[in-house]
Amino acid sequence: MASLDLDPAFALHRGGKLEVRSSVPVRDADDLSLAYTPGVARVCTAIAETPELARDYTWVSNVVAVVSDGTAVLGLGDIGPSAAMPVMEGKALLFKQFAGVDAVPICLDCTDVDALVETVARLAPSFGGVNLEDISAPRCFEVEERLRDLLDIPVFHDDQHGTAIVTLAALRNAARVTGRALGDLRAVVAGAGASGVAVARILLNAGIGDIAVADSKGIVHSGREDLHPVKEALARDSNKMGLAGSTEQALAGADVFIGLSGSTVSEDAVAAMAPDSIVFALSNPTPEVQPSVAARYARVVATGRSDFPNQINNVLAFPGVFRGALDVRARTITEGMKVAAATALADVVGDEVSEDYVIPSPFDERVAPAVAAAVAEQAHAEGVARK
Protein backbone atom coordinates (compact mmCIF):
# COMPACT_ATOMS: atom_id res chain seq x y z
CA MET A 1 0.00 0.00 0.00
CA ALA A 2 2.97 2.33 0.40
CA SER A 3 2.91 2.72 -3.38
CA LEU A 4 -0.30 4.73 -2.97
CA ASP A 5 1.81 7.50 -1.44
CA LEU A 6 3.28 8.13 -4.87
CA ASP A 7 -0.03 9.88 -5.50
CA PRO A 8 0.21 13.28 -3.72
CA ALA A 9 -3.42 13.04 -2.60
CA PHE A 10 -2.72 9.80 -0.72
CA ALA A 11 0.51 11.21 0.68
CA LEU A 12 -1.31 14.23 2.07
CA HIS A 13 -4.08 12.13 3.64
CA ARG A 14 -1.82 9.54 5.30
CA GLY A 15 -2.57 9.55 9.02
CA GLY A 16 -5.54 11.87 8.50
CA LYS A 17 -5.69 15.65 8.22
CA LEU A 18 -6.61 16.55 11.81
CA GLU A 19 -5.25 16.33 15.33
CA VAL A 20 -6.29 17.53 18.80
CA ARG A 21 -4.08 20.02 20.60
CA SER A 22 -4.28 21.44 24.12
CA SER A 23 -5.27 25.09 24.47
CA VAL A 24 -3.76 25.39 27.97
CA PRO A 25 -0.37 24.25 29.30
CA VAL A 26 0.13 21.45 31.83
CA ARG A 27 3.67 22.19 33.04
CA ASP A 28 3.53 21.19 36.69
CA ALA A 29 1.31 19.93 39.52
CA ASP A 30 -0.43 23.28 39.90
CA ASP A 31 -1.45 23.31 36.23
CA LEU A 32 -2.60 19.70 36.51
CA SER A 33 -4.72 20.44 39.57
CA LEU A 34 -6.50 23.25 37.71
CA ALA A 35 -6.93 21.50 34.36
CA TYR A 36 -8.07 18.28 35.99
CA THR A 37 -8.83 17.26 39.55
CA PRO A 38 -9.52 18.91 41.95
CA GLY A 39 -10.01 22.24 40.12
CA VAL A 40 -12.19 20.81 37.38
CA ALA A 41 -14.77 19.75 39.95
CA ARG A 42 -15.58 23.37 40.79
CA VAL A 43 -16.27 24.08 37.12
CA CYS A 44 -18.41 20.94 36.76
CA THR A 45 -20.47 21.88 39.81
CA ALA A 46 -21.07 25.38 38.47
CA ILE A 47 -22.20 24.00 35.10
CA ALA A 48 -24.50 21.50 36.80
CA GLU A 49 -26.18 24.39 38.60
CA THR A 50 -26.19 26.70 35.53
CA PRO A 51 -25.95 24.62 32.33
CA GLU A 52 -25.47 27.71 30.14
CA LEU A 53 -22.00 28.12 31.70
CA ALA A 54 -20.84 25.19 29.54
CA ARG A 55 -20.64 27.68 26.68
CA ASP A 56 -18.16 29.77 28.67
CA TYR A 57 -16.07 27.11 30.40
CA THR A 58 -15.85 24.29 27.82
CA TRP A 59 -15.05 24.17 24.12
CA VAL A 60 -18.75 23.85 23.18
CA SER A 61 -19.14 27.48 22.10
CA ASN A 62 -16.62 27.07 19.27
CA VAL A 63 -17.03 23.49 18.09
CA VAL A 64 -19.21 21.99 15.35
CA ALA A 65 -20.04 18.35 14.64
CA VAL A 66 -19.59 17.49 10.96
CA VAL A 67 -21.98 14.55 10.57
CA SER A 68 -22.48 12.19 7.63
CA ASP A 69 -23.86 8.73 6.97
CA GLY A 70 -21.85 8.42 3.75
CA THR A 71 -24.84 8.03 1.46
CA ALA A 72 -24.24 10.98 -0.92
CA VAL A 73 -20.54 11.80 -0.80
CA LEU A 74 -19.37 14.39 -3.34
CA GLY A 75 -20.02 12.88 -6.75
CA LEU A 76 -19.25 9.39 -5.47
CA GLY A 77 -22.68 8.45 -4.13
CA ASP A 78 -23.34 5.95 -1.36
CA ILE A 79 -19.83 4.88 -0.37
CA GLY A 80 -20.46 4.40 3.33
CA PRO A 81 -19.24 6.07 6.52
CA SER A 82 -15.60 4.91 6.47
CA ALA A 83 -15.01 6.12 2.92
CA ALA A 84 -16.74 9.40 3.79
CA MET A 85 -14.27 10.21 6.56
CA PRO A 86 -11.63 11.92 4.35
CA VAL A 87 -14.31 14.34 3.17
CA MET A 88 -15.56 15.05 6.69
CA GLU A 89 -11.97 15.60 7.85
CA GLY A 90 -11.54 18.01 4.97
CA LYS A 91 -14.69 19.87 5.97
CA ALA A 92 -13.39 20.20 9.52
CA LEU A 93 -10.08 21.48 8.21
CA LEU A 94 -11.89 24.17 6.19
CA PHE A 95 -13.91 25.28 9.22
CA LYS A 96 -10.66 25.89 11.08
CA GLN A 97 -8.72 27.37 8.18
CA PHE A 98 -11.30 29.90 7.05
CA ALA A 99 -13.17 30.84 10.24
CA GLY A 100 -11.27 29.54 13.25
CA VAL A 101 -14.10 27.14 14.09
CA ASP A 102 -13.13 23.80 15.62
CA ALA A 103 -14.97 20.89 14.03
CA VAL A 104 -15.12 17.15 14.69
CA PRO A 105 -15.86 14.72 11.82
CA ILE A 106 -18.45 12.09 12.79
CA CYS A 107 -19.35 9.35 10.32
CA LEU A 108 -22.31 7.27 11.47
CA ASP A 109 -22.92 3.64 10.55
CA CYS A 110 -26.67 4.03 10.17
CA THR A 111 -28.95 5.37 7.46
CA ASP A 112 -32.38 5.10 9.09
CA VAL A 113 -33.81 8.57 9.68
CA ASP A 114 -34.93 7.80 13.24
CA ALA A 115 -31.50 6.39 14.12
CA LEU A 116 -29.66 9.35 12.60
CA VAL A 117 -31.80 11.88 14.42
CA GLU A 118 -31.57 10.09 17.74
CA THR A 119 -27.80 9.64 17.49
CA VAL A 120 -27.07 13.26 16.61
CA ALA A 121 -29.47 14.51 19.26
CA ARG A 122 -27.69 12.43 21.91
CA LEU A 123 -24.32 13.83 20.79
CA ALA A 124 -25.54 17.43 20.73
CA PRO A 125 -24.52 18.47 24.29
CA SER A 126 -20.88 18.23 23.19
CA PHE A 127 -21.25 20.77 20.38
CA GLY A 128 -22.27 24.34 19.61
CA GLY A 129 -23.62 23.45 16.18
CA VAL A 130 -24.24 20.57 13.77
CA ASN A 131 -23.19 20.59 10.12
CA LEU A 132 -24.94 17.77 8.26
CA GLU A 133 -23.05 16.58 5.23
CA ASP A 134 -23.51 14.17 2.33
CA ILE A 135 -26.80 12.62 3.45
CA SER A 136 -28.91 11.54 0.50
CA ALA A 137 -32.23 13.12 -0.45
CA PRO A 138 -35.05 13.03 0.40
CA ARG A 139 -33.98 11.70 3.84
CA CYS A 140 -31.73 14.73 4.39
CA PHE A 141 -34.74 17.07 4.51
CA GLU A 142 -36.43 15.15 7.31
CA VAL A 143 -33.20 14.64 9.26
CA GLU A 144 -32.46 18.36 9.25
CA GLU A 145 -36.02 19.43 10.01
CA ARG A 146 -36.37 17.07 12.96
CA LEU A 147 -33.00 18.02 14.43
CA ARG A 148 -33.82 21.72 14.08
CA ASP A 149 -37.01 21.08 16.04
CA LEU A 150 -35.23 19.04 18.73
CA LEU A 151 -32.11 21.09 19.33
CA ASP A 152 -31.45 24.66 20.45
CA ILE A 153 -28.19 24.95 18.50
CA PRO A 154 -27.66 25.66 14.78
CA VAL A 155 -28.29 22.68 12.49
CA PHE A 156 -27.23 23.29 8.90
CA HIS A 157 -27.19 20.86 5.98
CA ASP A 158 -24.39 22.32 3.90
CA ASP A 159 -25.23 20.44 0.71
CA GLN A 160 -28.50 22.35 0.76
CA HIS A 161 -27.86 25.71 2.28
CA GLY A 162 -24.19 26.33 1.58
CA THR A 163 -24.82 25.80 -2.11
CA ALA A 164 -27.93 27.98 -1.95
CA ILE A 165 -26.17 30.89 -0.23
CA VAL A 166 -23.28 31.00 -2.68
CA THR A 167 -25.57 30.58 -5.68
CA LEU A 168 -27.78 33.47 -4.56
CA ALA A 169 -24.74 35.69 -3.99
CA ALA A 170 -23.33 34.93 -7.43
CA LEU A 171 -26.71 35.37 -9.12
CA ARG A 172 -27.22 38.77 -7.49
CA ASN A 173 -23.96 39.94 -9.02
CA ALA A 174 -24.57 38.24 -12.35
CA ALA A 175 -27.89 40.08 -12.56
CA ARG A 176 -26.02 43.36 -11.85
CA VAL A 177 -23.64 42.64 -14.73
CA THR A 178 -26.62 42.27 -17.07
CA GLY A 179 -28.41 45.34 -15.71
CA ARG A 180 -31.27 43.44 -14.12
CA ALA A 181 -32.62 42.65 -10.65
CA LEU A 182 -33.53 39.21 -9.31
CA GLY A 183 -37.19 40.02 -9.80
CA ASP A 184 -36.59 40.40 -13.54
CA LEU A 185 -35.25 36.86 -13.96
CA ARG A 186 -36.87 33.58 -14.90
CA ALA A 187 -34.71 30.65 -13.80
CA VAL A 188 -34.63 26.93 -14.49
CA VAL A 189 -32.93 24.58 -12.03
CA ALA A 190 -31.88 21.10 -13.17
CA GLY A 191 -31.89 18.84 -10.13
CA ALA A 192 -34.46 18.51 -7.35
CA GLY A 193 -32.22 16.90 -4.75
CA ALA A 194 -30.89 18.58 -1.62
CA SER A 195 -29.07 21.43 -3.34
CA GLY A 196 -31.64 21.99 -6.08
CA VAL A 197 -34.53 22.36 -3.65
CA ALA A 198 -32.53 24.64 -1.34
CA VAL A 199 -31.37 26.85 -4.21
CA ALA A 200 -34.94 27.19 -5.42
CA ARG A 201 -36.14 28.03 -1.91
CA ILE A 202 -33.55 30.73 -1.24
CA LEU A 203 -34.12 32.32 -4.65
CA LEU A 204 -37.86 32.39 -4.01
CA ASN A 205 -37.25 34.00 -0.62
CA ALA A 206 -34.95 36.55 -2.25
CA GLY A 207 -37.59 37.54 -4.82
CA ILE A 208 -36.66 35.75 -8.06
CA GLY A 209 -39.16 36.54 -10.81
CA ASP A 210 -40.01 32.89 -11.47
CA ILE A 211 -38.26 29.58 -11.08
CA ALA A 212 -38.96 26.06 -12.31
CA VAL A 213 -37.15 22.99 -10.99
CA ALA A 214 -36.67 19.76 -12.91
CA ASP A 215 -35.93 16.27 -11.64
CA SER A 216 -35.17 13.15 -13.68
CA LYS A 217 -38.81 13.01 -14.84
CA GLY A 218 -39.07 16.63 -15.95
CA ILE A 219 -40.32 19.90 -14.53
CA VAL A 220 -41.82 19.74 -11.04
CA HIS A 221 -45.40 21.00 -11.29
CA SER A 222 -48.62 20.61 -9.35
CA GLY A 223 -50.13 18.27 -11.94
CA ARG A 224 -47.64 15.49 -11.23
CA GLU A 225 -48.72 12.64 -8.97
CA ASP A 226 -45.26 11.18 -8.29
CA LEU A 227 -43.91 13.88 -5.98
CA HIS A 228 -42.77 13.34 -2.39
CA PRO A 229 -43.87 16.02 0.13
CA VAL A 230 -40.82 18.25 -0.36
CA LYS A 231 -41.38 18.40 -4.11
CA GLU A 232 -45.13 18.84 -3.64
CA ALA A 233 -44.46 21.94 -1.56
CA LEU A 234 -41.99 23.20 -4.14
CA ALA A 235 -44.54 22.67 -6.91
CA ARG A 236 -47.03 24.85 -5.02
CA ASP A 237 -44.54 27.68 -4.51
CA SER A 238 -42.68 27.77 -7.84
CA ASN A 239 -43.24 27.57 -11.59
CA LYS A 240 -45.77 30.36 -11.91
CA MET A 241 -45.74 29.85 -15.69
CA GLY A 242 -47.03 26.31 -15.22
CA LEU A 243 -44.27 24.75 -17.29
CA ALA A 244 -44.12 21.00 -17.87
CA GLY A 245 -41.84 18.83 -19.94
CA SER A 246 -38.06 18.69 -19.91
CA THR A 247 -35.35 21.00 -18.62
CA GLU A 248 -34.34 21.87 -22.16
CA GLN A 249 -37.89 22.78 -23.12
CA ALA A 250 -38.17 25.05 -20.07
CA LEU A 251 -34.93 26.82 -21.01
CA ALA A 252 -36.46 28.39 -24.11
CA GLY A 253 -36.50 32.11 -23.33
CA ALA A 254 -35.24 31.61 -19.76
CA ASP A 255 -32.81 34.09 -18.24
CA VAL A 256 -30.99 31.71 -15.90
CA PHE A 257 -29.95 28.06 -15.93
CA ILE A 258 -28.66 26.47 -12.72
CA GLY A 259 -27.39 22.91 -13.05
CA LEU A 260 -27.22 20.71 -9.96
CA SER A 261 -28.11 17.37 -11.46
CA GLY A 262 -25.10 15.71 -13.05
CA SER A 263 -27.06 15.61 -16.34
CA THR A 264 -26.20 17.34 -19.60
CA VAL A 265 -27.79 20.25 -21.44
CA SER A 266 -27.36 20.68 -25.19
CA GLU A 267 -25.81 23.67 -26.88
CA ASP A 268 -29.09 24.26 -28.69
CA ALA A 269 -30.94 24.59 -25.38
CA VAL A 270 -28.47 27.20 -24.11
CA ALA A 271 -28.69 29.04 -27.43
CA ALA A 272 -32.48 29.22 -27.02
CA MET A 273 -32.23 31.13 -23.74
CA ALA A 274 -32.97 34.86 -23.51
CA PRO A 275 -30.32 37.46 -24.46
CA ASP A 276 -27.75 38.18 -21.72
CA SER A 277 -28.48 34.80 -20.18
CA ILE A 278 -26.76 33.46 -17.08
CA VAL A 279 -25.54 29.85 -16.90
CA PHE A 280 -24.43 28.24 -13.65
CA ALA A 281 -23.38 24.70 -14.65
CA LEU A 282 -22.41 23.47 -11.19
CA SER A 283 -22.09 19.70 -11.41
CA ASN A 284 -18.63 18.37 -10.63
CA PRO A 285 -16.37 17.27 -12.15
CA THR A 286 -18.33 17.52 -15.40
CA PRO A 287 -20.57 20.59 -15.80
CA GLU A 288 -23.97 20.17 -17.46
CA VAL A 289 -22.62 22.21 -20.37
CA GLN A 290 -18.99 23.02 -20.97
CA PRO A 291 -18.16 26.63 -20.04
CA SER A 292 -16.61 27.32 -23.43
CA VAL A 293 -19.87 26.28 -25.09
CA ALA A 294 -22.08 28.19 -22.67
CA ALA A 295 -19.98 31.34 -23.13
CA ARG A 296 -20.94 31.48 -26.81
CA TYR A 297 -24.45 32.49 -25.75
CA ALA A 298 -24.45 33.43 -22.05
CA ARG A 299 -23.27 36.73 -20.61
CA VAL A 300 -22.14 35.15 -17.31
CA VAL A 301 -20.99 31.55 -16.80
CA ALA A 302 -20.18 29.91 -13.47
CA THR A 303 -19.21 26.37 -12.52
CA GLY A 304 -18.36 24.35 -9.44
CA ARG A 305 -14.76 23.97 -10.58
CA SER A 306 -11.68 25.88 -9.52
CA ASP A 307 -10.13 25.93 -13.00
CA PHE A 308 -12.78 28.27 -14.46
CA PRO A 309 -13.87 31.76 -13.39
CA ASN A 310 -16.78 32.17 -10.96
CA GLN A 311 -16.45 29.03 -8.88
CA ILE A 312 -19.56 28.34 -6.78
CA ASN A 313 -17.83 26.85 -3.74
CA ASN A 314 -19.59 26.12 -0.43
CA VAL A 315 -16.47 27.11 1.50
CA LEU A 316 -17.48 30.69 0.78
CA ALA A 317 -20.51 30.19 3.04
CA PHE A 318 -20.41 27.58 5.78
CA PRO A 319 -17.35 28.77 7.77
CA GLY A 320 -18.64 32.33 8.05
CA VAL A 321 -22.23 31.21 8.69
CA PHE A 322 -21.19 29.09 11.65
CA ARG A 323 -18.69 31.70 12.86
CA GLY A 324 -21.46 34.27 13.04
CA ALA A 325 -23.98 31.89 14.59
CA LEU A 326 -21.51 30.66 17.24
CA ASP A 327 -20.34 34.17 18.10
CA VAL A 328 -23.86 35.18 19.15
CA ARG A 329 -24.80 31.72 20.42
CA ALA A 330 -27.70 31.51 18.00
CA ARG A 331 -30.40 28.92 18.67
CA THR A 332 -30.84 28.22 14.97
CA ILE A 333 -29.92 29.42 11.48
CA THR A 334 -32.93 31.13 9.92
CA GLU A 335 -33.81 31.79 6.31
CA GLY A 336 -33.11 35.44 6.96
CA MET A 337 -29.62 34.62 8.20
CA LYS A 338 -28.93 32.68 5.01
CA VAL A 339 -30.10 35.53 2.79
CA ALA A 340 -28.01 37.96 4.87
CA ALA A 341 -24.98 35.72 4.34
CA ALA A 342 -25.58 35.72 0.58
CA THR A 343 -25.95 39.50 0.47
CA ALA A 344 -22.72 40.00 2.42
CA LEU A 345 -20.90 37.57 0.15
CA ALA A 346 -22.12 39.37 -2.97
CA ASP A 347 -21.11 42.71 -1.48
CA VAL A 348 -17.49 41.56 -1.08
CA VAL A 349 -17.20 41.76 -4.88
CA GLY A 350 -18.51 45.33 -4.83
CA ASP A 351 -17.78 47.59 -7.76
CA GLU A 352 -15.26 45.13 -9.21
CA VAL A 353 -18.10 42.95 -10.49
CA SER A 354 -17.70 41.70 -14.05
CA GLU A 355 -18.60 38.74 -16.24
CA ASP A 356 -15.65 36.78 -14.84
CA TYR A 357 -15.96 38.02 -11.27
CA VAL A 358 -19.40 37.61 -9.74
CA ILE A 359 -18.22 35.73 -6.65
CA PRO A 360 -15.07 36.12 -4.53
CA SER A 361 -12.25 33.62 -4.26
CA PRO A 362 -12.36 31.24 -1.28
CA PHE A 363 -8.98 32.70 -0.35
CA ASP A 364 -10.27 36.27 -0.15
CA GLU A 365 -9.72 37.05 3.52
CA ARG A 366 -12.70 39.41 3.58
CA VAL A 367 -15.23 36.66 2.98
CA ALA A 368 -15.65 34.81 6.29
CA PRO A 369 -15.63 37.97 8.46
CA ALA A 370 -18.20 39.66 6.22
CA VAL A 371 -20.49 36.64 6.22
CA ALA A 372 -20.08 36.11 9.96
CA ALA A 373 -20.92 39.73 10.75
CA ALA A 374 -24.04 39.66 8.59
CA VAL A 375 -25.25 36.38 10.10
CA ALA A 376 -24.67 37.63 13.65
CA GLU A 377 -26.50 40.90 12.98
CA GLN A 378 -29.46 39.09 11.45
CA ALA A 379 -29.58 36.62 14.35
CA HIS A 380 -29.95 39.57 16.72
CA ALA A 381 -32.57 41.18 14.48
CA GLU A 382 -34.65 37.98 14.48
CA GLY A 383 -34.27 37.33 18.20
CA VAL A 384 -32.45 33.99 17.95
CA ALA A 385 -29.15 35.24 19.45
CA ARG A 386 -28.35 34.54 23.09
CA LYS A 387 -25.29 36.78 23.33
Residue pairs with C-beta under 8 A, 6 or more apart in sequence:
4 10
5 11
5 14
13 86
16 89
17 86
17 89
17 90
17 92
17 93
18 89
18 92
18 93
18 105
23 59
24 31
24 35
25 31
26 32
26 35
33 39
34 40
43 57
46 53
46 57
47 53
47 54
47 57
47 58
54 60
54 125
55 61
55 128
55 329
59 102
60 125
60 126
60 127
60 128
61 128
61 326
61 329
62 100
62 101
62 102
62 128
62 326
63 101
63 102
63 103
63 104
63 126
63 127
63 128
63 129
64 95
64 101
64 102
64 103
64 104
64 127
64 128
64 129
64 130
64 131
64 322
64 326
65 103
65 104
65 106
65 120
65 123
65 124
65 126
65 127
65 129
65 130
65 131
66 88
66 91
66 92
66 95
66 103
66 104
66 105
66 106
66 131
66 133
67 88
67 106
67 107
67 108
67 120
67 130
67 131
67 132
67 133
68 81
68 84
68 87
68 88
68 105
68 106
68 107
68 108
68 132
68 133
68 134
68 135
69 81
69 84
69 107
69 108
69 109
69 110
69 111
69 116
69 134
69 135
70 78
70 79
70 80
70 81
70 82
70 83
70 84
70 107
70 134
71 77
71 78
71 111
71 134
71 135
71 136
71 139
72 78
72 134
72 135
72 136
72 137
72 140
72 159
72 194
73 79
73 83
73 84
73 87
73 134
74 87
74 134
74 284
75 262
75 283
75 284
75 285
76 83
78 136
81 107
81 108
81 109
82 107
84 107
84 134
85 105
85 107
87 133
87 134
88 105
88 106
88 107
88 133
88 134
89 105
91 103
91 105
91 131
91 133
91 158
92 102
92 103
92 104
92 105
94 315
94 318
94 319
95 101
95 102
95 103
95 131
95 318
95 319
95 322
96 102
96 103
97 319
98 315
98 319
98 320
98 362
98 367
98 368
99 319
99 320
99 322
99 323
99 368
99 372
100 323
101 319
101 322
101 323
101 326
103 131
104 127
106 123
108 116
108 119
108 120
110 116
110 119
111 139
113 139
113 142
113 143
113 146
116 135
116 139
116 143
117 143
117 146
117 147
117 150
120 130
120 143
120 147
121 147
121 150
121 151
124 130
124 151
124 153
127 153
128 153
128 154
128 326
128 329
129 153
129 154
129 155
129 156
129 322
129 325
129 326
130 147
130 151
130 153
130 154
130 155
130 156
131 156
131 157
131 158
131 318
131 322
132 140
132 143
132 144
132 147
132 155
132 156
132 157
132 158
132 159
133 157
133 158
133 159
134 159
135 143
135 157
135 159
135 194
136 194
137 193
137 194
137 197
137 230
138 228
138 230
140 157
140 159
140 160
140 194
141 160
141 194
141 197
141 230
143 157
144 155
144 156
144 157
144 160
147 155
148 155
148 332
152 331
152 332
153 331
153 332
154 322
154 325
154 326
154 330
154 331
154 332
154 333
155 332
155 333
156 162
156 318
156 321
156 322
156 333
157 194
157 198
158 314
158 317
158 318
159 194
159 195
159 198
159 314
160 194
160 195
160 197
160 198
161 198
161 202
161 317
161 321
161 333
161 338
162 314
162 317
162 318
162 321
163 195
163 198
163 199
163 260
163 282
163 312
163 314
164 195
164 198
164 199
164 201
164 202
164 203
164 338
164 342
165 202
165 316
165 317
165 321
165 338
165 341
165 342
165 345
166 312
166 313
166 314
166 316
166 317
166 342
166 345
166 359
167 199
167 202
167 203
167 258
167 280
167 282
167 312
168 199
168 202
168 203
168 206
168 339
168 342
168 346
169 316
169 341
169 342
169 343
169 345
169 346
169 359
170 280
170 302
170 310
170 312
170 346
170 358
170 359
171 182
171 185
171 187
171 203
171 256
171 258
171 278
171 280
171 358
172 182
172 206
172 342
172 343
172 346
173 346
173 349
173 353
173 358
173 359
174 256
174 278
174 299
174 300
174 302
174 358
175 181
175 182
175 184
175 185
175 278
176 353
177 299
177 300
177 353
177 354
177 355
177 358
178 276
178 278
178 299
178 300
179 276
180 255
180 276
182 203
182 206
182 207
182 208
182 209
183 207
183 208
183 209
184 209
184 255
185 208
185 209
185 210
185 255
185 256
185 278
186 209
186 210
186 211
186 241
186 253
186 254
186 255
186 256
186 274
187 203
187 208
187 209
187 210
187 211
187 212
187 254
187 255
187 256
187 257
187 258
188 211
188 212
188 213
188 214
188 247
188 250
188 251
188 254
188 256
188 257
188 258
189 196
189 199
189 200
189 211
189 212
189 213
189 214
189 258
189 259
189 260
190 196
190 214
190 247
190 257
190 258
190 259
190 260
190 261
190 263
190 265
190 288
191 213
191 214
191 215
191 259
191 260
191 261
191 262
191 263
192 213
192 214
192 215
192 220
192 231
192 234
193 260
193 261
195 260
196 213
196 215
196 258
196 260
196 261
197 213
197 230
197 231
197 234
199 258
199 260
200 211
200 213
200 234
200 238
201 234
201 335
202 335
202 338
202 339
202 342
203 211
204 211
204 237
204 238
205 335
205 339
206 339
206 342
209 255
210 238
210 239
210 240
210 241
211 238
211 239
212 219
212 220
212 221
212 238
212 239
212 241
212 243
212 250
213 219
213 220
213 234
213 238
213 239
214 220
214 246
214 247
214 250
214 261
215 231
216 261
216 263
217 224
217 226
218 244
218 245
218 246
218 247
219 239
219 243
219 244
219 245
219 246
219 247
219 249
219 250
220 227
220 231
220 234
220 235
220 238
220 239
221 235
221 239
221 242
221 243
221 244
222 232
222 235
222 236
222 239
223 244
224 235
227 235
243 249
243 250
247 261
247 263
247 265
247 269
248 265
248 266
248 268
248 269
251 257
251 265
251 269
251 270
251 272
251 273
252 269
252 272
252 273
253 272
253 273
253 274
254 273
254 274
254 277
255 273
255 274
255 276
255 277
255 278
256 277
256 278
256 279
256 280
257 265
257 270
257 273
257 277
257 278
257 279
257 280
257 281
257 288
258 280
258 282
259 265
259 279
259 280
259 281
259 282
259 283
259 287
259 288
259 289
260 282
260 283
261 283
261 288
262 283
262 286
262 288
263 283
263 288
264 288
264 289
265 281
265 288
265 289
266 289
267 289
267 293
267 296
270 277
270 279
270 289
270 293
270 294
270 296
270 297
270 298
271 296
271 297
273 279
273 297
273 298
276 299
277 297
277 298
277 299
278 298
278 299
278 300
278 301
279 289
279 294
279 297
279 298
279 300
279 301
279 302
280 301
280 302
280 303
280 312
281 287
281 288
281 289
281 290
281 291
281 294
281 301
281 302
281 303
282 288
282 302
282 303
282 304
282 312
283 304
284 303
284 304
284 305
285 305
287 303
287 304
287 305
291 301
291 303
291 308
294 301
295 301
299 355
300 310
300 355
300 358
301 308
301 309
301 310
302 308
302 309
302 310
302 311
302 312
302 358
302 359
303 310
303 311
303 312
304 311
304 312
304 313
305 311
306 313
309 356
309 357
310 356
310 357
310 358
310 359
311 359
311 361
311 362
312 359
313 362
315 362
316 345
316 359
316 360
316 362
316 367
316 371
317 341
317 342
317 345
317 371
319 368
319 371
320 341
320 344
320 345
320 367
320 368
320 369
320 370
320 371
320 372
320 375
321 333
321 337
321 338
321 341
321 371
321 372
321 375
323 368
323 371
323 372
323 375
324 330
324 337
324 341
324 371
324 372
324 373
324 374
324 375
324 376
324 379
325 333
325 337
325 375
325 376
325 379
327 372
327 376
327 387
328 376
328 379
328 380
328 385
328 386
328 387
329 385
329 386
329 387
330 337
330 375
330 376
330 379
330 384
330 385
330 386
331 384
331 386
332 384
333 375
334 378
334 379
334 382
334 384
336 378
336 381
336 382
337 375
337 378
337 379
337 382
337 384
340 374
340 375
340 377
340 378
341 371
341 374
341 375
343 374
344 370
344 371
344 373
344 374
344 375
345 359
345 360
345 367
345 370
345 371
346 359
347 370
348 360
348 364
348 366
348 367
348 370
349 357
349 358
349 359
349 360
360 366
360 367
376 385
379 385
